[in-house]
């Protein structure tokens, strides 16, 4: 269950960074920029919005995708370890902790 907590925390954390990156132009305007500075003919806050807003979100998406894949592998390993560490009995039988032999014996004694 620890991997699921990591997944929730990472989703919230990555989501917050998405919001911050998506609004970098707004942050630049709010914090004050000098419009006389131009890069490639654009005012600095436009350039910041294009580079960090669009390209930053693209790069952050790549980072999140890699992290999510690693986390998914961790969740699968955790689930496999949880289910294989104890006897589970027959699927759908509703009886846990009993193997097929024990289940047949208990049903035969009824």
C-alpha positions as a printed Julia matrix, in Angstrom:
110×3 Matrix{Float64}:
   0.0     0.0     0.0
   2.98    2.29    0.33
   3.26    2.58   -3.47
  -0.32    3.81   -3.69
   0.48    6.6    -1.24
   3.45    7.56   -3.4
   1.16    7.64   -6.41
  -1.29   10.0    -4.73
   1.48   12.3    -3.5
   3.18   12.35   -6.89
  -0.09   13.12   -8.68
  -0.74   16.09   -6.41
   2.87   17.28   -6.64
   3.15   16.95  -10.4
  -0.26   18.59  -10.8
   0.82   21.62   -8.8
   3.95   21.98  -10.93
   1.77   21.72  -14.07
  -0.37   24.61  -12.87
   2.71   26.69  -12.04
   4.4    25.95  -15.37
   1.23   26.57  -17.34
   0.86   30.03  -15.86
   4.46   31.25  -16.07
   3.5    34.2   -18.26
   1.04   35.32  -15.62
   3.67   34.9   -12.91
   6.14   36.96  -14.93
   3.62   39.77  -15.38
   2.57   39.67  -11.7
   6.15   39.77  -10.48
   6.96   42.53  -12.92
   9.02   42.34  -16.06
  10.69   44.95  -18.15
   8.84   45.04  -21.48
  11.76   46.81  -23.14
  13.74   43.55  -22.96
  12.95   41.49  -26.03
  14.04   38.01  -27.03
  13.43   37.0   -30.66
  11.26   40.11  -30.98
   8.95   39.09  -28.14
   8.63   40.82  -24.79
  10.37   38.82  -22.06
   7.13   37.65  -20.41
   5.89   36.2   -23.72
   9.16   34.38  -24.21
   9.01   33.02  -20.65
   5.42   31.88  -21.21
   6.36   30.1   -24.45
   9.49   28.4   -23.15
   8.42   27.46  -19.65
   4.71   27.21  -20.4
   4.75   25.02  -23.49
   8.18   23.43  -23.5
   8.3    23.21  -19.71
   5.01   21.34  -19.6
   6.25   19.0   -22.35
   9.47   18.22  -20.48
   7.62   17.89  -17.17
   5.21   15.45  -18.84
   8.17   13.3   -19.9
   9.52   13.3   -16.35
   6.12   12.42  -14.92
   5.62    9.64  -17.46
   8.94    8.01  -16.55
   8.2     8.34  -12.84
   4.68    6.96  -13.27
   6.03    3.94  -15.18
   8.52    3.19  -12.41
   5.8     3.63   -9.82
   3.47    1.31  -11.73
   6.18   -1.37  -11.73
   6.59   -0.86   -7.99
   2.83   -1.2    -7.45
   2.73   -4.41   -9.5
   5.67   -5.85   -7.56
   4.04   -4.88   -4.26
   0.75   -6.47   -5.3
   2.48   -9.63   -6.52
   4.39   -9.92   -3.25
   1.21   -9.39   -1.26
  -0.84  -12.0    -3.1
   1.9   -14.62   -3.38
   3.1   -14.34    0.2
   0.07  -16.14    1.61
  -2.14  -19.0     0.53
  -5.29  -17.74   -1.06
  -7.25  -20.89   -1.89
  -9.43  -21.32   -4.93
 -10.53  -18.25   -6.85
 -14.14  -17.39   -6.29
 -14.6   -20.02   -3.6
 -14.93  -17.45   -0.86
 -12.6   -19.53    1.32
  -9.21  -17.99    1.99
  -6.18  -19.68    3.39
  -7.21  -23.16    2.32
  -5.78  -25.16   -0.53
  -7.84  -27.29   -2.95
  -7.28  -30.47   -0.91
  -8.49  -28.9     2.32
 -11.42  -27.3     0.55
 -12.53  -30.65   -0.89
 -12.27  -32.26    2.56
 -14.31  -29.54    4.26
 -17.01  -29.64    1.58
 -17.17  -33.46    1.81
 -17.77  -33.41    5.56
 -20.84  -31.2     5.35
